[in-house]
Amino acid sequence: MIEVDGLTVRYGGVTSLDAMSLTFERGTCGLIGPNGAGKTTFFNVLSGFVRPAAGTVRAFGEDLLSMAHYRRARWGVRRTFQTEQAIEELSVFDNVAMVHEHSGPGASGRRGDVLDAITFTGLDAAPETPVRTLGAGQRRLVEVARAVVGRPRLVLLDEPAAGLPDQETSHLAEVIRRIPEHTGALAILVDHDMSLVSACCTTTAVLDFGKLIASGPTAAVLRDDAVVRAYLGVA
């Protein structure tokens, strides 16, 4: 469980997160909103890249904001980014192993953990395959494997399906939906594809200009009038 209370982030005169307060329960949760709503800023706070002006974040009973960013990785924070982070010249295995090496679990079980993460994603490429030879959908699965390797506790997925065709998005949705069951982690998905959010997330929260405007069961949230106005652009 992630408990967020009064989280505020300011960049000069711009308030990117405005007293955000909500709770993410276990499972896969959605976080949506228009561009500039504060979604990536929230992920940056959880990852340790941004220090908030006010507020607290408790993750499974621990004060997440008091941890240094490198300690958060060892504690169990994992993340995908809008831009791919895998190193093209390295193999799939080596890319996933790099994350494992810096995330806490010992080296004795590394090979098994890495192969388990790759298998979990359903990636149809051999572990020794260089990432540069993979297609876009396969690369996204490598990013997910990097996020679930070892013992993650919080998996943050920032637009993992952007630009993918429907068939690859459907496969990715199934993988994302199974992350909590497979790893025991809480997963938070940010994406503009509402069909993906609906398929993966039991609950969803909505940000607009840094303010939380709705949260609850995904289907009900997507029908909320305030969400329709803010996110879908209906007057």
VOBA-1610 file (N, C-alpha, C; in pm, whole numbers, padded with zeros to 5 digits, always signed):
BEGIN
Met+00084-00120+00000Met+00000+00000+00000Met+00088+00125+00000Ile+00053+00221-00083Ile+00122+00350-00088Ile+00025+00458-00041Glu+00061+00530+00065Glu-00023+00636+00120Glu+00042+00771+00093Val-00025+00853+00014Val+00026+00985-00025Val-00058+01090+00046Asp+00010+01184+00113Asp-00063+01285+00192Asp-00005+01423+00167Gly-00084+01510+00105Gly-00047+01650+00087Gly+00075+01672+00001Leu+00100+01584-00095Leu+00222+01592-00175Leu+00217+01713-00269Thr+00316+01800-00256Thr+00321+01924-00334Thr+00459+01940-00396Val+00461+01969-00526Val+00585+01994-00598Val+00570+02124-00675Arg+00669+02212-00660Arg+00666+02340-00731Arg+00794+02356-00813Tyr+00777+02407-00934Tyr+00890+02447-01018Tyr+00877+02596-01043Gly+00948+02678-00965Gly+00930+02822-00975Gly+00788+02858-00939Gly+00718+02922-01030Gly+00580+02963-01005Gly+00477+02859-01046Val+00522+02743-01093Val+00431+02639-01139Val+00419+02531-01031Thr+00295+02499-00994Thr+00271+02391-00899Thr+00236+02266-00978Ser+00330+02173-00983Ser+00313+02053-01064Ser+00227+01948-00994Leu+00239+01939-00861Leu+00150+01857-00779Leu+00098+01945-00667Asp-00033+01948-00650Asp-00097+02043-00559Asp-00169+01968-00447Ala-00096+01943-00337Ala-00153+01878-00218Ala-00221+01746-00253Met-00152+01663-00329Met-00205+01534-00374Met-00214+01438-00255Ser-00332+01384-00232Ser-00353+01288-00123Ser-00439+01173-00175Leu-00388+01052-00165Leu-00465+00933-00201Leu-00390+00810-00157Thr-00455+00696-00167Thr-00395+00568-00130Thr-00402+00474-00249Phe-00288+00413-00281Phe-00284+00308-00382Phe-00280+00174-00309Glu-00383+00093-00329Glu-00387-00039-00266Glu-00303-00136-00349Arg-00294-00259-00299Arg-00221-00361-00373Arg-00289-00393-00505Gly-00211-00443-00600Gly-00263-00476-00732Gly-00202-00384-00836Thr-00270-00369-00948Thr-00227-00275-01052Thr-00322-00157-01052Cys-00268-00039-01030Cys-00347+00084-01020Cys-00312+00176-01136Gly-00411+00250-01184Gly-00387+00344-01293Gly-00371+00486-01241Leu-00291+00565-01313Leu-00278+00708-01287Leu-00283+00777-01422Ile-00391+00853-01446Ile-00412+00914-01577Ile-00434+01063-01563Gly-00438+01129-01678Gly-00459+01273-01683Gly-00399+01329-01810Pro-00437+01450-01848Pro-00383+01510-01970Pro-00234+01537-01957Asn-00169+01567-02069Asn-00027+01604-02065Asn-00008+01723-01971Gly+00096+01715-01889Gly+00124+01822-01794Gly+00045+01814-01666Ala-00027+01704-01645Ala-00111+01692-01526Ala-00030+01666-01399Gly+00093+01614-01412Gly+00176+01587-01296Gly+00208+01440-01276Lys+00171+01356-01371Lys+00189+01211-01356Lys+00337+01173-01348Thr+00417+01221-01444Thr+00559+01187-01443Thr+00629+01253-01324Thr+00584+01372-01286Thr+00639+01435-01166Thr+00618+01346-01044Phe+00500+01287-01034Phe+00472+01197-00922Phe+00568+01078-00924Phe+00589+01020-01040Phe+00685+00909-01051Phe+00825+00956-01014Asn+00861+01078-01054Asn+00994+01129-01021Asn+01011+01148-00871Val+00904+01185-00802Val+00910+01196-00656Val+00933+01058-00595Leu+00855+00959-00639Leu+00869+00825-00585Leu+01006+00766-00613Ser+01064+00801-00729Ser+01194+00747-00769Ser+01310+00818-00700Gly+01285+00936-00644Gly+01391+01011-00577Gly+01457+01115-00664Phe+01403+01142-00784Phe+01461+01242-00872Phe+01416+01383-00839Val+01301+01395-00771Val+01245+01526-00737Val+01212+01527-00588Arg+01251+01635-00521Arg+01219+01652-00379Arg+01096+01742-00367Pro+00990+01695-00304Pro+00868+01775-00294Pro+00884+01891-00197Ala+00799+01992-00218Ala+00798+02106-00126Ala+00727+02072+00004Ala+00634+01979-00003Ala+00557+01939+00116Ala+00495+01803+00091Gly+00453+01738+00200Gly+00381+01614+00189Gly+00463+01493+00229Thr+00395+01380+00241Thr+00459+01255+00279Thr+00414+01142+00186Val+00499+01041+00176Val+00466+00918+00104Val+00512+00801+00189Arg+00417+00719+00232Arg+00450+00598+00307Arg+00423+00478+00219Ala+00526+00396+00202Ala+00518+00278+00117Ala+00532+00154+00203Phe+00423+00077+00213Phe+00423-00043+00296Phe+00472-00012+00438Gly+00427+00103+00489Gly+00457+00143+00625Gly+00588+00216+00644Glu+00667+00235+00538Glu+00796+00302+00550Glu+00790+00440+00485Asp+00870+00531+00539Asp+00877+00667+00487Asp+00965+00667+00362Leu+00902+00664+00246Leu+00977+00653+00121Leu+01062+00777+00095Leu+01010+00895+00128Leu+01081+01018+00095Leu+01209+01036+00176Ser+01221+00967+00287Ser+01343+00979+00368Ser+01457+00893+00314Met+01427+00805+00219Met+01530+00719+00162Met+01605+00790+00050Ala+01736+00772+00045Ala+01813+00816-00071Ala+01770+00736-00193His+01787+00795-00312His+01735+00729-00433His+01798+00592-00454Tyr+01927+00575-00421Tyr+01989+00445-00442Tyr+01935+00343-00343Arg+01895+00386-00223Arg+01833+00296-00127Arg+01693+00254-00173Arg+01625+00342-00244Arg+01491+00307-00293Arg+01499+00192-00394Ala+01603+00192-00478Ala+01620+00083-00573Ala+01642-00048-00499Arg+01722-00046-00395Arg+01746-00169-00318Arg+01624-00208-00237Trp+01549-00108-00191Trp+01426-00136-00117Trp+01322-00205-00206Gly+01320-00167-00336Gly+01227-00232-00427Gly+01153-00143-00523Val+01195-00016-00539Val+01132+00071-00639Val+01191+00038-00776Arg+01106+00008-00873Arg+01148-00016-01011Arg+01066+00075-01102Arg+01121+00102-01219Arg+01052+00197-01305Arg+01087+00175-01451Thr+00987+00193-01538Thr+01013+00210-01680Thr+00993+00358-01712Phe+01056+00402-01820Phe+01050+00542-01861Phe+00985+00553-01999Gln+00945+00674-02034Gln+00887+00697-02166Gln+00990+00672-02276Thr+01118+00698-02246Thr+01226+00666-02338Thr+01296+00539-02289Glu+01329+00450-02381Glu+01389+00322-02343Glu+01523+00342-02274Gln+01547+00261-02172Gln+01670+00268-02095Gln+01765+00152-02124Ala+01719+00048-02192Ala+01805-00065-02223Ala+01919-00022-02315Ile+02035-00083-02296Ile+02154-00052-02375Ile+02155-00140-02499Glu+02152-00079-02615Glu+02133-00152-02740Glu+02242-00255-02767Glu+02366-00226-02729Glu+02476-00315-02761Glu+02482-00436-02670Leu+02411-00434-02560Leu+02411-00547-02468Leu+02298-00643-02501Ser+02311-00766-02453Ser+02207-00866-02474Ser+02088-00838-02383Val+01978-00906-02413Val+01861-00899-02326Val+01900-00939-02184Phe+01971-01051-02171Phe+02010-01100-02038Phe+02092-00996-01963Asp+02194-00940-02028Asp+02282-00845-01960Asp+02209-00719-01919Asn+02113-00674-02001Asn+02035-00555-01965Asn+01953-00579-01839Val+01892-00695-01829Val+01811-00725-01711Val+01901-00750-01590Ala+02014-00816-01613Ala+02108-00845-01504Ala+02165-00718-01443Met+02182-00612-01523Met+02233-00485-01471Met+02143-00430-01361Val+02013-00440-01382Val+01919-00391-01281Val+01925-00480-01158His+01929-00609-01179His+01936-00703-01066His+02057-00674-00979Glu+02168-00643-01042Glu+02294-00621-00969Glu+02284-00505-00871His+02204-00404-00905His+02195-00284-00822His+02067-00278-00739Ser+01992-00388-00735Ser+01861-00380-00671Ser+01847-00462-00544Gly+01958-00515-00493Gly+01949-00578-00361Gly+01973-00727-00356Pro+01901-00810-00436Pro+01921-00954-00426Pro+02065-00993-00455Gly+02114-01095-00387Gly+02253-01137-00404Gly+02279-01198-00540Ala+02409-01212-00570Ala+02450-01262-00701Ala+02424-01411-00718Ser+02408-01484-00607Ser+02398-01630-00616Ser+02277-01675-00697Gly+02168-01600-00689Gly+02050-01639-00764Gly+02024-01553-00886Arg+02124-01476-00928Arg+02101-01377-01033Arg+02055-01440-01163Arg+02124-01543-01209Arg+02087-01600-01339Arg+01942-01648-01339Gly+01902-01718-01233Gly+01765-01766-01226Gly+01665-01652-01222Asp+01695-01546-01144Asp+01605-01431-01135Asp+01590-01363-01270Val+01703-01346-01340Val+01699-01277-01470Val+01620-01358-01571Leu+01645-01487-01579Leu+01572-01571-01675Leu+01424-01576-01640Asp+01391-01576-01511Asp+01251-01575-01469Asp+01181-01448-01515Ala+01248-01333-01500Ala+01188-01206-01541Ala+01165-01202-01692Ile+01262-01253-01768Ile+01248-01254-01914Ile+01134-01346-01955Thr+01129-01465-01896Thr+01023-01561-01928Thr+00887-01504-01892Phe+00878-01436-01780Phe+00751-01378-01736Phe+00690-01286-01841Thr+00772-01209-01910Thr+00721-01114-02008Thr+00673-01180-02136Gly+00710-01306-02158Gly+00672-01372-02283Gly+00754-01326-02401Leu+00871-01269-02376Leu+00957-01221-02484Leu+01002-01339-02571Asp+00974-01331-02701Asp+01007-01442-02792Asp+01143-01418-02857Ala+01243-01394-02774Ala+01381-01378-02821Ala+01472-01443-02718Ala+01580-01503-02766Ala+01673-01570-02675Ala+01740-01466-02584Pro+01773-01505-02460Pro+01836-01410-02367Pro+01964-01348-02418Glu+02038-01420-02504Glu+02165-01366-02554Glu+02146-01272-02673Thr+02023-01248-02716Thr+01996-01161-02831Thr+02030-01016-02799Pro+02109-00948-02884Pro+02135-00805-02862Pro+02006-00724-02873Val+01988-00629-02784Val+01866-00549-02783Val+01849-00471-02913Arg+01960-00433-02977Arg+01950-00353-03100Arg+01878-00426-03212Thr+01869-00559-03205Thr+01805-00636-03312Thr+01656-00657-03288Leu+01604-00610-03175Leu+01464-00635-03139Leu+01371-00529-03197Gly+01247-00568-03218Gly+01144-00473-03258Gly+01096-00391-03139Ala+01011-00292-03168Ala+00966-00199-03063Ala+00893-00272-02950Gly+00802-00363-02987Gly+00727-00435-02885Gly+00815-00521-02799Gln+00915-00588-02859Gln+01008-00670-02783Gln+01092-00585-02689Arg+01132-00467-02733Arg+01210-00378-02647Arg+01130-00336-02524Arg+01001-00311-02543Arg+00918-00274-02428Arg+00913-00388-02327Leu+00911-00511-02376Leu+00910-00625-02285Leu+01042-00636-02209Val+01151-00599-02274Val+01279-00595-02203Val+01273-00492-02090Glu+01212-00377-02118Glu+01199-00274-02014Glu+01116-00326-01896Val+01010-00400-01927Val+00928-00456-01819Val+01007-00561-01742Ala+01083-00645-01812Ala+01165-00745-01744Ala+01264-00678-01649Arg+01320-00566-01689Arg+01411-00491-01602Arg+01338-00439-01479Ala+01209-00411-01493Ala+01132-00354-01382Ala+01085-00460-01284Val+01078-00586-01326Val+01024-00689-01236Val+01130-00785-01185Val+01255-00770-01228Val+01358-00866-01188Val+01389-00853-01039Gly+01422-00965-00977Gly+01455-00963-00835Gly+01330-00959-00750Arg+01331-00870-00652Arg+01218-00862-00558Arg+01163-00719-00552Pro+01095-00674-00658Pro+01039-00538-00655Pro+00923-00529-00557Arg+00904-00410-00501Arg+00788-00385-00415Arg+00696-00281-00476Leu+00751-00194-00560Leu+00673-00090-00627Leu+00723-00078-00770Val+00636-00107-00867Val+00672-00104-01009Val+00597+00011-01075Leu+00672+00108-01129Leu+00614+00227-01191Leu+00630+00216-01342Leu+00520+00220-01414Leu+00521+00200-01559Leu+00473+00327-01627Asp+00565+00396-01695Asp+00536+00526-01755Asp+00515+00511-01906Glu+00389+00504-01948Glu+00349+00491-02088Glu+00421+00375-02158Pro+00412+00255-02104Pro+00485+00142-02164Pro+00434+00099-02300Ala+00310+00135-02334Ala+00251+00089-02461Ala+00249+00196-02569Ala+00311+00310-02545Ala+00302+00421-02641Ala+00353+00378-02779Gly+00268+00395-02879Gly+00307+00368-03017Gly+00298+00223-03060Leu+00258+00133-02971Leu+00252-00009-03007Leu+00120-00041-03077Pro+00121-00137-03171Pro-00004-00180-03234Pro-00090-00258-03135Asp-00216-00279-03172Asp-00313-00339-03080Asp-00270-00476-03028Gln-00217-00562-03115Gln-00182-00697-03073Gln-00073-00695-02966Glu+00028-00611-02985Glu+00137-00603-02887Glu+00090-00536-02759Thr-00001-00438-02772Thr-00057-00375-02653Thr-00138-00475-02571Ser-00212-00562-02638Ser-00291-00663-02567Ser-00201-00757-02489His-00090-00798-02551His+00004-00886-02479His+00065-00813-02361Leu+00103-00688-02381Leu+00161-00610-02272Leu+00062-00593-02158Ala-00065-00574-02191Ala-00169-00560-02089Ala-00175-00683-02000Glu-00169-00801-02062Glu-00172-00925-01986Glu-00052-00936-01893Val+00065-00895-01941Val+00187-00898-01858Val+00172-00802-01740Ile+00128-00680-01767Ile+00115-00580-01661Ile+00013-00625-01557Arg-00096-00681-01601Arg-00200-00727-01509Arg-00148-00833-01413Arg-00051-00912-01458Arg+00000-01023-01378Arg+00118-00984-01288Ile+00168-00861-01298Ile+00285-00822-01219Ile+00262-00840-01069Pro+00152-00792-01012Pro+00133-00809-00867Pro+00130-00955-00824Glu+00063-01039-00901Glu+00054-01180-00867Glu+00191-01247-00876His+00268-01211-00978His+00396-01277-01002His+00504-01230-00905Thr+00504-01103-00871Thr+00613-01046-00791Thr+00573-01008-00649Gly+00443-00990-00625Gly+00398-00938-00496Gly+00406-00787-00487Ala+00448-00722-00595Ala+00464-00577-00595Ala+00332-00506-00624Leu+00325-00379-00584Leu+00218-00290-00627Leu+00266-00225-00757Ala+00182-00225-00859Ala+00216-00164-00987Ala+00129-00042-01011Ile+00190+00066-01058Ile+00116+00187-01095Ile+00143+00214-01243Leu+00036+00221-01321Leu+00046+00239-01466Leu+00001+00379-01505Val+00088+00450-01577Val+00053+00576-01641Val+00045+00551-01791Asp-00068+00582-01851Asp-00080+00565-01996Asp-00200+00645-02045His-00195+00685-02173His-00307+00757-02234His-00405+00663-02302Asp-00371+00534-02311Asp-00457+00435-02375Asp-00558+00386-02271Met-00681+00434-02281Met-00781+00400-02181Met-00822+00253-02187Ser-00810+00190-02304Ser-00840+00048-02311Ser-00735-00032-02235Leu-00610+00011-02239Leu-00504-00055-02162Leu-00526-00035-02012Val-00558+00086-01972Val-00583+00114-01830Val-00702+00032-01782Ser-00808+00026-01861Ser-00926-00050-01822Ser-00895-00199-01810Ala-00809-00250-01898Ala-00777-00392-01899Ala-00687-00431-01782Cys-00605-00338-01734Cys-00503-00371-01634Cys-00539-00331-01492Cys-00612-00222-01476Cys-00619-00155-01346Cys-00756-00171-01281Thr-00757-00221-01160Thr-00883-00231-01085Thr-00925-00095-01032Thr-00828-00012-00997Thr-00856+00124-00951Thr-00771+00224-01028Thr-00821+00347-01038Thr-00751+00450-01115Thr-00769+00585-01046Ala-00662+00665-01049Ala-00666+00803-01000Ala-00641+00897-01117Val-00697+01018-01110Val-00688+01114-01220Val-00634+01246-01168Leu-00529+01295-01235Leu-00472+01426-01206Leu-00508+01524-01317Asp-00529+01651-01279Asp-00550+01758-01376Asp-00485+01883-01320Phe-00383+01934-01391Phe-00307+02050-01344Phe-00258+02030-01201Gly-00210+01909-01172Gly-00151+01880-01043Gly-00248+01847-00932Lys-00378+01858-00959Lys-00480+01830-00857Lys-00544+01694-00882Leu-00567+01621-00775Leu-00641+01496-00785Leu-00789+01528-00800Ile-00849+01483-00911Ile-00991+01515-00934Ile-01082+01394-00922Ala-01025+01275-00920Ala-01107+01154-00904Ala-01018+01037-00870Ser-01073+00940-00797Ser-01005+00814-00773Ser-01108+00711-00731Gly-01082+00585-00763Gly-01174+00478-00729Gly-01171+00368-00832Pro-01274+00283-00837Pro-01279+00177-00937Pro-01267+00234-01078Thr-01189+00170-01162Thr-01154+00227-01292Thr-01277+00260-01377Ala-01370+00168-01388Ala-01487+00192-01473Ala-01565+00314-01428Ala-01583+00331-01297Ala-01658+00445-01245Ala-01581+00575-01267Val-01450+00571-01248Val-01368+00691-01267Val-01375+00739-01412Leu-01369+00647-01506Leu-01369+00687-01647Leu-01504+00743-01692Arg-01609+00719-01612Arg-01740+00776-01642Arg-01764+00906-01567Asp-01674+00942-01476Asp-01693+01061-01394Asp-01696+01187-01481Asp-01793+01276-01457Asp-01809+01396-01540Asp-01684+01484-01538Ala-01622+01499-01421Ala-01503+01582-01412Ala-01388+01523-01492Val-01378+01392-01493Val-01274+01325-01571Val-01300+01341-01720Val-01424+01324-01760Val-01460+01339-01901Val-01426+01481-01949Arg-01459+01579-01867Arg-01431+01719-01906Arg-01281+01744-01914Ala-01207+01703-01812Ala-01065+01736-01804Ala-00980+01653-01897Tyr-01007+01522-01899Tyr-00918+01433-01972Tyr-00958+01413-02117Leu-01087+01401-02141Leu-01133+01374-02277Leu-01170+01500-02353Gly-01168+01615-02286Gly-01186+01741-02355Gly-01328+01773-02392Val-01425+01717-02320Val-01565+01747-02347Val-01608+01870-02269Ala-01670+01966-02336Ala-01710+02091-02270Ala-01828+02066-02178
//
